[in-house]
Amino acid sequence: MECKLCNSKTTLFYSIKYIDYYKCSACFAVLMDPNCYPSINNEKKRYLEHNNNVHDLGYQKFVDPIVKAVKKDFNNTATGLDFGCGTGPVITKLLRDKNYSITTYDPFFDNNLNALETNYNFIVCCEVIEHFHNPLQEFKRLKNLLKPQGRLYCMTDLFSENINFKNWYYKEDNTHVIFYHKNTFNWIQKNVGFSKVTMNNRLITFEI
């Protein structure tokens, strides 16, 4: 199969529970076979199982790296988009509490297409990019939604050669269909047209 991100050749990497994963020889992404993707209804059902209470202190702590990064890089005159905000847009809540103007969008729970018709100083994608069925298309869209000097903040678990994929908890969610290696993000930066990418543990920041 071809890589859903860079269209390069992939090889079978791992099979479990009738799900096949392939590894890209060029960008190093690990991808679920599209034939194994969950149905739209099952995908939405899985998202509804998430406990995304915006007032939950543990949830607020989880998203804190993105919130801190936005507050460090932009003052509250900047406009932002919470892309893939889910049922509990906690980043939106925390930034609005600091008087930031931030819009929400989620294809399942907040399908506000008007949000995709304007441009933003920053976009946050927390636990979103691993769900992308068409990652190249999505990253191009996100870049095009940013204003000059804009930034895209993503949070996800990175795949590396040190990970025991068989036991890796992150693959157990069958809505996670692509796993990114650090080389994958470097490929995105170069080929989608970002000027810079910074990886700080689970926080990945792309700059225009």
N, CA, C and O of each residue as an XYZ file, in Angstrom:
832
protein
N       0.837     -1.188      0.000
C       0.000      0.000      0.000
C       0.875      1.243      0.000
O       2.006      1.218      0.487
N       0.344      2.332     -0.551
C       1.052      3.604     -0.543
C       0.776      4.356      0.753
O      -0.302      4.241      1.335
N       1.757      5.120      1.190
C       1.607      5.936      2.389
C       0.529      6.985      2.168
O       0.526      7.673      1.147
N      -0.380      7.108      3.119
C      -1.462      8.085      3.019
C      -0.965      9.511      3.182
O      -1.685     10.463      2.879
N       0.252      9.659      3.656
C       0.816     10.998      3.822
C       1.677     11.389      2.636
O       1.428     12.417      2.007
N       2.690     10.582      2.316
C       3.675     11.005      1.321
C       3.634     10.191      0.031
O       4.421     10.440     -0.882
N       2.714      9.213     -0.051
C       2.524      8.393     -1.256
C       3.711      7.490     -1.586
O       3.813      6.983     -2.703
N       4.596      7.289     -0.634
C       5.731      6.399     -0.860
C       5.348      4.951     -0.544
O       4.255      4.665     -0.057
N       6.273      4.063     -0.835
C       6.038      2.642     -0.607
C       6.046      2.326      0.885
O       6.841      2.885      1.641
N       5.171      1.440      1.297
C       5.151      0.966      2.678
C       5.345     -0.540      2.690
O       5.160     -1.221      1.682
N       5.721     -1.037      3.848
C       5.834     -2.481      4.039
C       5.038     -2.878      5.272
O       4.887     -2.092      6.208
N       4.539     -4.089      5.262
C       3.758     -4.574      6.406
C       4.634     -4.546      7.652
O       5.742     -5.081      7.664
N       4.120     -3.917      8.691
C       4.882     -3.704      9.917
C       4.385     -4.591     11.054
O       5.183     -5.171     11.791
N       3.048     -4.696     11.196
C       2.500     -5.460     12.324
C       1.047     -5.794     12.032
O       0.332     -5.000     11.420
N       0.614     -6.961     12.466
C      -0.781     -7.386     12.323
C      -1.280     -7.880     13.667
O      -0.607     -8.646     14.356
N      -2.471     -7.429     14.026
C      -3.078     -7.862     15.289
C      -4.593     -7.686     15.188
O      -5.079     -6.668     14.694
N      -5.322     -8.683     15.658
C      -6.782     -8.598     15.716
C      -7.382     -8.188     14.371
O      -8.290     -7.359     14.315
N      -6.877     -8.763     13.314
C      -7.360     -8.490     11.962
C      -7.079     -7.064     11.494
O      -7.684     -6.604     10.526
N      -6.172     -6.363     12.165
C      -5.780     -5.024     11.748
C      -4.318     -5.062     11.300
O      -3.450     -5.563     12.016
N      -4.062     -4.533     10.122
C      -2.716     -4.488      9.579
C      -2.172     -3.061      9.647
O      -2.877     -2.095      9.352
N      -0.913     -2.954     10.038
C      -0.230     -1.665     10.079
C       0.969     -1.719      9.134
O       1.675     -2.724      9.062
N       1.180     -0.645      8.428
C       2.272     -0.555      7.468
C       3.202      0.587      7.866
O       2.768      1.587      8.437
N       4.475      0.425      7.561
C       5.454      1.471      7.855
C       5.970      2.060      6.550
O       6.319      1.336      5.616
N       6.011      3.380      6.505
C       6.462      4.066      5.306
C       7.985      4.095      5.253
O       8.648      4.376      6.252
N       8.527      3.803      4.082
C       9.976      3.781      3.918
C      10.574      5.174      3.777
O      11.787      5.344      3.904
N       9.735      6.172      3.517
C      10.236      7.537      3.288
C      10.028      8.456      4.478
O      10.975      9.081      4.955
N       8.779      8.543      4.968
C       8.502      9.482      6.067
C       8.444      8.803      7.431
O       8.326      9.481      8.452
N       8.525      7.468      7.461
C       8.582      6.679      8.700
C       7.266      6.632      9.479
O       7.237      6.152     10.613
N       6.191      7.121      8.887
C       4.894      6.988      9.555
C       4.482      5.523      9.604
O       4.853      4.734      8.735
N       3.713      5.166     10.628
C       3.092      3.847     10.720
C       1.597      4.054     10.532
O       0.975      4.855     11.229
N       1.023      3.314      9.572
C      -0.351      3.574      9.166
C      -1.198      2.310      9.205
O      -0.762      1.231      8.805
N      -2.408      2.474      9.694
C      -3.372      1.379      9.633
C      -3.839      1.220      8.189
O      -4.031      2.207      7.479
N      -4.020     -0.023      7.761
C      -4.601     -0.296      6.457
C      -5.991      0.348      6.413
O      -6.814      0.071      7.286
N      -6.272      1.197      5.422
C      -7.588      1.838      5.347
C      -8.754      0.857      5.332
O      -9.862      1.206      5.740
N      -8.516     -0.364      4.866
C      -9.577     -1.374      4.887
C      -9.968     -1.775      6.307
O     -11.007     -2.399      6.523
N      -9.121     -1.408      7.273
C      -9.366     -1.759      8.676
C      -9.925     -0.591      9.484
O     -10.177     -0.728     10.681
N     -10.119      0.553      8.837
C     -10.655      1.707      9.574
C     -12.021      1.371     10.164
O     -12.792      0.635      9.547
N     -12.333      1.898     11.347
C     -13.682      1.712     11.889
C     -14.701      2.472     11.045
O     -14.355      3.439     10.367
N     -15.938      2.039     11.088
C     -16.996      2.765     10.392
C     -17.191      4.127     11.041
O     -16.756      4.349     12.171
N     -17.834      5.026     10.339
C     -18.083      6.360     10.886
C     -18.870      6.259     12.184
O     -18.573      6.962     13.149
N     -19.870      5.389     12.210
C     -20.684      5.248     13.426
C     -19.859      4.718     14.587
O     -20.002      5.190     15.715
N     -18.991      3.736     14.321
C     -18.153      3.191     15.386
C     -17.100      4.196     15.830
O     -16.733      4.241     17.005
N     -16.613      5.002     14.890
C     -15.650      6.038     15.243
C     -16.294      7.049     16.188
O     -15.712      7.396     17.215
N     -17.486      7.520     15.847
C     -18.177      8.486     16.703
C     -18.495      7.878     18.063
O     -18.367      8.541     19.092
N     -18.908      6.623     18.062
C     -19.213      5.935     19.327
C     -17.985      5.906     20.230
O     -18.090      6.106     21.441
N     -16.823      5.657     19.636
C     -15.579      5.630     20.416
C     -15.277      6.997     21.007
O     -14.857      7.092     22.160
N     -15.484      8.048     20.242
C     -15.224      9.395     20.749
C     -16.160      9.745     21.903
O     -15.776     10.458     22.830
N     -17.373      9.244     21.839
C     -18.333      9.528     22.910
C     -17.954      8.851     24.221
O     -18.456      9.212     25.285
N     -17.059      7.860     24.136
C     -16.593      7.190     25.354
C     -15.554      8.014     26.104
O     -15.277      7.749     27.274
N     -14.976      9.013     25.437
C     -13.969      9.850     26.085
C     -14.619     10.701     27.168
O     -15.710     11.239     26.980
N     -13.948     10.815     28.280
C     -14.465     11.618     29.396
C     -13.851     13.023     29.322
O     -12.889     13.340     30.022
N     -14.438     13.849     28.454
C     -13.872     15.171     28.200
C     -14.654     16.263     28.928
O     -15.301     17.107     28.307
N     -14.578     16.225     30.239
C     -15.232     17.238     31.063
C     -14.287     18.427     31.198
O     -13.192     18.294     31.743
N     -14.707     19.587     30.703
C     -13.803     20.744     30.668
C     -13.415     21.220     32.066
O     -12.439     21.956     32.218
N     -14.159     20.813     33.077
C     -13.860     21.235     34.449
C     -12.984     20.224     35.187
O     -12.587     20.459     36.328
N     -12.687     19.106     34.538
C     -11.859     18.077     35.163
C     -10.414     18.555     35.236
O      -9.810     18.884     34.216
N      -9.862     18.591     36.449
C      -8.510     19.134     36.627
C      -7.452     18.276     35.951
O      -6.442     18.796     35.476
N      -7.673     16.969     35.903
C      -6.735     16.085     35.228
C      -6.704     16.344     33.732
O      -5.646     16.329     33.103
N      -7.875     16.581     33.179
C      -7.980     16.891     31.752
C      -7.323     18.241     31.453
O      -6.640     18.399     30.440
N      -7.537     19.209     32.345
C      -6.908     20.516     32.160
C      -5.381     20.403     32.220
O      -4.672     21.054     31.453
N      -4.891     19.579     33.127
C      -3.437     19.381     33.232
C      -2.890     18.709     31.981
O      -1.785     19.018     31.533
N      -3.668     17.788     31.419
C      -3.239     17.063     30.228
C      -2.997     18.008     29.053
O      -2.033     17.840     28.305
N      -3.870     18.998     28.893
C      -3.746     19.923     27.755
C      -2.862     21.118     28.073
O      -2.653     21.978     27.217
N      -2.345     21.182     29.284
C      -1.580     22.357     29.724
C      -0.399     22.709     28.818
O      -0.140     23.897     28.623
N       0.338     21.733     28.250
C       1.451     22.124     27.368
C       1.020     22.996     26.195
O       1.726     23.938     25.835
N      -0.126     22.698     25.597
C      -0.610     23.524     24.488
C      -1.045     24.887     24.986
O      -0.714     25.907     24.381
N      -1.788     24.912     26.087
C      -2.278     26.185     26.618
C      -1.109     27.105     26.971
O      -1.128     28.292     26.646
N      -0.100     26.558     27.631
C       1.072     27.360     28.000
C       1.800     27.867     26.762
O       2.260     29.008     26.735
N       1.907     27.024     25.738
C       2.615     27.425     24.522
C       1.895     28.570     23.825
O       2.534     29.522     23.379
N       0.580     28.488     23.728
C      -0.190     29.567     23.103
C      -0.011     30.865     23.874
O       0.226     31.918     23.282
N      -0.125     30.789     25.201
C      -0.010     31.998     26.028
C       1.396     32.590     25.954
O       1.566     33.805     26.064
N       2.408     31.732     25.768
C       3.775     32.222     25.649
C       3.999     32.926     24.309
O       4.689     33.943     24.239
N       3.407     32.371     23.251
C       3.696     32.855     21.900
C       2.773     33.976     21.431
O       3.139     34.745     20.543
N       1.571     34.077     22.021
C       0.589     35.053     21.557
C      -0.091     35.728     22.747
O      -0.328     35.103     23.781
N      -0.396     36.993     22.585
C      -1.236     37.635     23.594
C      -2.696     37.437     23.202
O      -2.993     36.858     22.157
N      -3.611     37.928     24.054
C      -5.017     37.603     23.826
C      -5.700     38.472     22.773
O      -6.927     38.472     22.671
N      -4.916     39.210     21.993
C      -5.490     39.839     20.801
C      -5.448     38.885     19.607
O      -6.058     39.155     18.573
N      -4.727     37.767     19.751
C      -4.625     36.773     18.678
C      -5.925     35.971     18.582
O      -6.650     35.812     19.564
N      -6.196     35.479     17.392
C      -7.369     34.632     17.187
C      -6.923     33.197     16.943
O      -5.898     32.951     16.307
N      -7.711     32.251     17.460
C      -7.322     30.850     17.365
C      -8.463     29.943     16.974
O      -9.631     30.330     17.005
N      -8.101     28.718     16.603
C      -9.061     27.685     16.239
C      -8.706     26.415     16.993
O      -7.561     25.964     16.969
N      -9.699     25.844     17.662
C      -9.561     24.537     18.314
C     -10.105     23.506     17.340
O     -11.309     23.257     17.293
N      -9.197     22.900     16.553
C      -9.573     22.009     15.457
C      -9.650     20.578     15.972
O      -8.660     20.023     16.448
N     -10.860     19.979     15.868
C     -11.075     18.654     16.435
C     -11.308     18.744     17.928
O     -10.766     17.958     18.705
N     -12.123     19.713     18.319
C     -12.291     20.042     19.747
C     -13.024     18.975     20.532
O     -12.947     18.955     21.760
N     -13.751     18.068     19.836
C     -14.449     16.999     20.541
C     -15.650     17.479     21.320
O     -16.179     18.563     21.076
N     -16.074     16.654     22.265
C     -17.273     16.966     23.048
C     -16.986     17.909     24.205
O     -17.905     18.501     24.772
N     -15.700     18.050     24.561
C     -15.332     18.913     25.687
C     -14.145     19.776     25.337
O     -13.008     19.396     25.616
N     -14.375     20.933     24.733
C     -13.264     21.780     24.267
C     -12.546     22.491     25.405
O     -12.713     23.694     25.605
N     -11.747     21.736     26.146
C     -11.126     22.276     27.357
C     -10.084     23.343     27.028
O      -9.953     24.315     27.772
N      -9.343     23.188     25.937
C      -8.361     24.221     25.571
C      -9.082     25.520     25.289
O      -8.631     26.587     25.705
N     -10.203     25.439     24.583
C     -11.011     26.631     24.309
C     -11.441     27.292     25.608
O     -11.329     28.508     25.761
N     -11.934     26.488     26.542
C     -12.377     27.048     27.823
C     -11.245     27.762     28.543
O     -11.419     28.886     29.014
N     -10.079     27.113     28.634
C      -8.968     27.680     29.389
C      -8.439     28.963     28.737
O      -8.046     29.898     29.436
N      -8.430     29.007     27.415
C      -7.960     30.221     26.744
C      -9.013     31.323     26.790
O      -8.676     32.497     26.942
N     -10.270     30.956     26.659
C     -11.326     31.974     26.787
C     -11.351     32.560     28.192
O     -11.682     33.732     28.375
N     -11.001     31.748     29.178
C     -10.905     32.272     30.552
C      -9.862     33.372     30.653
O      -9.924     34.213     31.550
N      -8.895     33.366     29.727
C      -7.850     34.395     29.681
C      -8.126     35.421     28.576
O      -7.236     36.155     28.146
N      -9.391     35.447     28.131
C      -9.869     36.444     27.162
C      -9.302     36.284     25.766
O      -9.219     37.253     25.011
N      -8.903     35.045     25.411
C      -8.510     34.778     24.030
C      -9.768     34.534     23.196
O     -10.758     33.983     23.678
N      -9.702     34.956     21.944
C     -10.779     34.684     20.999
C     -10.443     33.402     20.253
O      -9.505     33.373     19.456
N     -11.194     32.357     20.504
C     -10.908     31.056     19.905
C     -12.206     30.409     19.435
O     -13.202     30.388     20.158
N     -12.180     29.892     18.236
C     -13.327     29.260     17.587
C     -13.148     27.750     17.637
O     -12.022     27.252     17.650
N     -14.258     27.025     17.665
C     -14.190     25.569     17.726
C     -14.684     24.942     16.430
O     -15.551     25.477     15.739
N     -14.092     23.777     16.125
C     -14.556     22.981     14.982
C     -14.292     21.515     15.280
O     -13.230     21.151     15.785
N     -15.264     20.685     14.966
C     -15.094     19.238     15.062
C     -16.039     18.596     14.042
O     -17.226     18.919     14.024
N     -15.538     17.701     13.198
C     -16.401     17.127     12.157
C     -17.554     16.298     12.693
O     -18.550     16.100     11.996
N     -17.433     15.810     13.923
C     -18.494     15.002     14.504
C     -19.396     15.787     15.449
O     -20.611     15.584     15.456
N     -18.816     16.680     16.244
C     -19.567     17.277     17.340
C     -19.745     18.799     17.242
O     -20.500     19.381     18.020
N     -19.076     19.428     16.319
C     -19.209     20.880     16.167
C     -18.853     21.222     14.715
O     -17.859     21.896     14.445
N     -19.673     20.749     13.807
C     -19.373     20.849     12.378
C     -19.681     22.256     11.856
O     -20.533     22.463     10.992
N     -18.950     23.198     12.420
C     -19.107     24.617     12.106
C     -18.218     24.954     10.906
O     -17.080     25.392     11.075
N     -18.737     24.749      9.706
C     -17.933     24.931      8.503
C     -17.499     26.376      8.309
O     -16.501     26.645      7.641
N     -18.252     27.309      8.894
C     -17.841     28.719      8.806
C     -16.474     28.940      9.455
O     -15.738     29.853      9.082
N     -16.146     28.088     10.436
C     -14.854     28.216     11.120
C     -13.700     27.945     10.181
O     -12.570     28.356     10.445
N     -13.977     27.251      9.081
C     -12.923     26.898      8.126
C     -12.853     27.883      6.967
O     -12.186     27.633      5.963
N     -13.554     29.011      7.119
C     -13.585     30.026      6.058
C     -12.821     31.281      6.443
O     -12.898     32.290      5.743
N     -12.091     31.233      7.537
C     -11.319     32.400      7.961
C      -9.912     31.947      8.333
O      -9.599     30.758      8.286
N      -9.073     32.901      8.702
C      -7.689     32.584      9.049
C      -7.387     32.972     10.487
O      -8.018     33.863     11.054
N      -6.401     32.280     11.069
C      -6.133     32.394     12.494
C      -4.643     32.599     12.753
O      -3.789     32.223     11.951
N      -4.365     33.208     13.904
C      -2.967     33.317     14.344
C      -2.433     31.981     14.833
O      -1.251     31.679     14.667
N      -3.308     31.176     15.440
C      -2.876     29.867     15.938
C      -4.011     28.859     15.821
O      -5.190     29.209     15.857
N      -3.616     27.601     15.680
C      -4.559     26.480     15.658
C      -4.049     25.437     16.635
O      -2.853     25.148     16.672
N      -4.946     24.875     17.422
C      -4.575     23.797     18.339
C      -5.259     22.506     17.894
O      -6.439     22.500     17.543
N      -4.491     21.412     17.915
C      -4.988     20.070     17.564
C      -4.506     19.117     18.645
O      -3.411     18.564     18.541
N      -5.295     18.925     19.656
C      -4.894     18.081     20.769
C      -5.494     16.694     20.627
O      -6.714     16.537     20.678
N      -4.647     15.685     20.450
C      -5.098     14.307     20.254
C      -6.050     14.232     19.066
O      -7.142     13.670     19.161
N      -5.625     14.800     17.959
C      -6.453     14.871     16.757
C      -5.744     14.265     15.546
O      -6.354     13.512     14.787
N      -4.467     14.585     15.361
C      -3.815     14.263     14.091
C      -3.634     12.764     13.876
O      -3.472     12.317     12.741
N      -3.662     11.986     14.954
C      -3.540     10.525     14.810
C      -4.828      9.910     14.253
O      -4.864      8.727     13.914
N      -5.886     10.729     14.162
C      -7.167     10.270     13.612
C      -7.324     10.613     12.136
O      -8.322     10.230     11.525
N      -6.372     11.319     11.550
C      -6.518     11.802     10.177
C      -6.517     10.650      9.174
O      -5.548      9.897      9.085
N      -7.604     10.519      8.424
C      -7.672      9.522      7.358
C      -6.924      9.998      6.116
O      -6.418      9.188      5.339
N      -6.859     11.293      5.938
C      -6.152     11.890      4.802
C      -5.181     12.947      5.331
O      -5.429     14.145      5.191
N      -4.077     12.506      5.938
C      -3.212     13.440      6.679
C      -2.608     14.550      5.826
O      -2.505     15.686      6.290
N      -2.210     14.256      4.604
C      -1.614     15.311      3.787
C      -2.636     16.404      3.509
O      -2.328     17.591      3.616
N      -3.832     16.011      3.158
C      -4.911     16.969      2.904
C      -5.201     17.808      4.142
O      -5.400     19.019      4.047
N      -5.224     17.156      5.307
C      -5.554     17.871      6.540
C      -4.458     18.855      6.934
O      -4.756     19.977      7.342
N      -3.204     18.454      6.818
C      -2.129     19.373      7.177
C      -2.065     20.553      6.213
O      -1.761     21.672      6.627
N      -2.345     20.320      4.941
C      -2.390     21.429      3.993
C      -3.527     22.391      4.348
O      -3.363     23.609      4.279
N      -4.666     21.838      4.724
C      -5.792     22.691      5.112
C      -5.439     23.517      6.339
O      -5.714     24.716      6.381
N      -4.832     22.887      7.335
C      -4.479     23.610      8.556
C      -3.471     24.723      8.265
O      -3.596     25.826      8.797
N      -2.488     24.444      7.436
C      -1.519     25.482      7.080
C      -2.209     26.656      6.404
O      -1.912     27.816      6.690
N      -3.140     26.340      5.496
C      -3.823     27.403      4.752
C      -4.770     28.225      5.625
O      -5.185     29.317      5.238
N      -5.109     27.700      6.796
C      -5.971     28.435      7.719
C      -5.181     29.392      8.610
O      -5.768     30.183      9.348
N      -3.858     29.321      8.543
C      -3.027     30.160      9.399
C      -2.662     31.476      8.711
O      -2.435     31.526      7.502
N      -2.612     32.528      9.509
C      -2.128     33.820      9.041
C      -0.591     33.791      8.994
O       0.022     32.887      9.562
N       0.031     34.761      8.331
C       1.497     34.872      8.384
C       1.984     34.904      9.828
O       1.361     35.532     10.684
N       3.091     34.231     10.096
C       3.651     34.052     11.438
C       2.754     33.216     12.355
O       2.918     33.219     13.575
N       1.810     32.509     11.749
C       0.919     31.668     12.533
C       1.598     30.391     12.993
O       2.659     30.012     12.497
N       0.954     29.735     13.961
C       1.502     28.494     14.510
C       0.413     27.442     14.679
O      -0.726     27.739     15.039
N       0.808     26.207     14.407
C      -0.059     25.046     14.595
C       0.525     24.210     15.717
O       1.665     23.752     15.636
N      -0.271     24.012     16.778
C       0.171     23.237     17.936
C      -0.555     21.887     17.928
O      -1.785     21.834     17.916
N       0.216     20.807     17.933
C      -0.360     19.465     17.938
C       0.143     18.697     19.160
O       1.272     18.884     19.614
N      -0.719     17.835     19.675
C      -0.289     16.901     20.712
C      -0.655     15.491     20.291
O      -1.794     15.209     19.921
N       0.342     14.605     20.355
C       0.140     13.199     20.027
C       1.311     12.415     20.601
O       2.322     12.996     20.996
N       1.172     11.106     20.646
C       2.297     10.247     21.032
C       3.120      9.933     19.792
O       2.573      9.473     18.790
N       4.417     10.172     19.843
C       5.289      9.880     18.710
C       5.702      8.412     18.719
O       5.937      7.810     19.767
N       5.780      7.867     17.526
C       6.322      6.525     17.354
C       7.834      6.622     17.195
O       8.338      7.544     16.554
N       8.552      5.673     17.779
C       9.991      5.580     17.569
C      10.389      4.114     17.526
O       9.609      3.234     17.890
N      11.614      3.866     17.078
C      12.101      2.498     16.981
C      12.234      1.838     18.349
O      12.311      0.612     18.435
N      12.262      2.625     19.415
C      12.391      2.075     20.769
C      11.074      1.550     21.335
O      11.059      0.898     22.379
N       9.989      1.830     20.658
C       8.671      1.437     21.161
C       8.375     -0.018     20.787
O       8.579     -0.437     19.648
N       7.899     -0.763     21.758
C       7.416     -2.122     21.513
C       5.977     -2.001     21.015
O       5.034     -1.904     21.800
N       5.838     -2.011     19.696
C       4.524     -1.724     19.112
C       3.465     -2.715     19.589
O       2.310     -2.338     19.787
N       3.836     -3.936     19.769
C       2.883     -4.944     20.225
C       2.219     -4.542     21.531
O       1.028     -4.783     21.729
N       2.989     -3.931     22.419
C       2.474     -3.565     23.742
C       2.133     -2.070     23.864
O       1.780     -1.600     24.946
N       2.238     -1.343     22.779
C       2.042      0.110     22.841
C       0.572      0.436     23.038
O      -0.267      0.068     22.216
N       0.262      1.123     24.122
C      -1.131      1.436     24.452
C      -1.800      2.301     23.391
O      -3.017      2.246     23.217
N      -1.011      3.093     22.689
C      -1.585      4.101     21.801
C      -2.278      3.474     20.587
O      -3.171      4.085     20.000
N      -1.874      2.274     20.216
C      -2.505      1.622     19.074
C      -3.813      0.931     19.470
O      -4.580      0.511     18.604
N      -4.068      0.811     20.777
C      -5.253      0.080     21.225
C      -6.544      0.810     20.882
O      -7.604      0.189     20.809
N      -6.469      2.112     20.673
C      -7.625      2.879     20.216
C      -7.703      2.718     18.698
O      -6.833      3.213     17.981
N      -8.730      2.034     18.202
C      -8.762      1.732     16.771
C      -9.151      2.921     15.911
O      -9.245      2.794     14.690
N      -9.381      4.086     16.531
C      -9.563      5.309     15.745
C      -8.232      6.001     15.492
O      -8.173      6.988     14.759
N      -7.158      5.486     16.100
C      -5.807      5.989     15.824
C      -5.288      5.263     14.586
O      -4.905      4.095     14.651
N      -5.280      5.971     13.462
C      -4.989      5.300     12.190
C      -3.636      5.687     11.603
O      -3.217      5.112     10.599
N      -2.943      6.655     12.213
C      -1.604      7.016     11.766
C      -0.782      7.426     12.972
O      -1.246      8.172     13.834
N       0.445      6.928     13.022
C       1.373      7.261     14.096
C       2.590      7.933     13.474
O       3.145      7.460     12.483
N       2.988      9.041     14.078
C       4.024      9.889     13.504
C       5.369      9.669     14.178
O       5.466      9.630     15.404
N       6.384      9.530     13.372
C       7.778      9.492     13.796
C       8.312     10.928     13.715
O       7.724     11.760     13.024
N       9.404     11.229     14.401
C       9.972     12.579     14.294
C      10.323     12.904     12.839
O      10.218     14.053     12.410
N      10.739     11.883     12.089
C      11.037     12.111     10.676
C       9.776     12.455      9.880
O       9.838     13.166      8.877
N       8.635     11.943     10.342
C       7.369     12.263      9.684
C       7.071     13.747      9.802
O       6.660     14.387      8.834
N       7.281     14.289     10.991
C       7.015     15.719     11.177
C       7.998     16.574     10.386
O       7.634     17.639      9.887
N       9.235     16.117     10.270
C      10.192     16.839      9.426
C       9.750     16.811      7.966
O       9.916     17.795      7.244
N       9.190     15.684      7.533
C       8.680     15.584      6.158
C       7.522     16.557      5.957
O       7.457     17.250      4.942
N       6.609     16.607      6.928
C       5.468     17.519      6.837
C       5.946     18.958      6.769
O       5.473     19.733      5.939
N       6.877     19.317      7.634
C       7.393     20.694      7.645
C       7.934     21.088      6.273
O       7.652     22.177      5.775
N       8.700     20.207      5.679
C       9.336     20.517      4.400
C       8.347     20.494      3.239
O       8.393     21.367      2.373
N       7.465     19.519      3.213
C       6.636     19.293      2.033
C       5.285     19.992      2.076
O       4.675     20.223      1.032
N       4.813     20.329      3.262
C       3.582     21.109      3.351
C       3.905     22.597      3.300
O       3.066     23.406      2.904
N       5.115     22.952      3.698
C       5.546     24.331      3.533
C       5.606     25.150      4.799
O       5.547     26.378      4.742
N       5.723     24.498      5.943
C       5.963     25.232      7.182
C       7.429     25.660      7.226
O       8.291     24.990      6.657
N       7.707     26.762      7.892
C       9.091     27.238      7.959
C       9.900     26.492      9.007
O      11.126     26.420      8.918
N       9.210     25.933     10.009
C       9.923     25.324     11.132
C       8.996     24.356     11.848
O       7.783     24.563     11.888
N       9.570     23.292     12.416
C       8.833     22.417     13.319
C       9.685     22.178     14.550
O      10.893     21.965     14.457
N       9.034     22.217     15.708
C       9.702     21.978     16.982
C       8.980     20.857     17.700
O       7.755     20.878     17.818
N       9.735     19.872     18.183
C       9.144     18.751     18.909
C       9.627     18.767     20.349
O      10.824     18.669     20.617
N       8.689     18.891     21.264
C       8.995     18.932     22.690
C       8.131     17.886     23.377
O       7.009     18.170     23.796
N       8.668     16.665     23.490
C       7.907     15.525     23.991
C       6.673     15.326     23.118
O       6.806     15.057     21.924
N       5.486     15.451     23.682
C       4.248     15.204     22.918
C       3.758     16.454     22.197
O       2.812     16.375     21.413
N       4.372     17.592     22.439
C       3.944     18.845     21.824
C       4.761     19.113     20.567
O       5.988     19.198     20.615
N       4.069     19.245     19.452
C       4.714     19.528     18.166
C       4.174     20.856     17.661
O       2.963     21.048     17.558
N       5.085     21.768     17.348
C       4.691     23.101     16.905
C       5.235     23.367     15.511
O       6.441     23.310     15.272
N       4.320     23.658     14.600
C       4.686     24.073     13.242
C       4.524     25.574     13.118
O       3.561     26.147     13.628
N       5.473     26.215     12.437
C       5.427     27.658     12.238
C       5.351     27.981     10.760
O       5.946     27.295      9.929
N       4.613     29.027     10.443
C       4.534     29.512      9.067
C       5.829     30.252      8.723
O       5.980     30.746      7.606
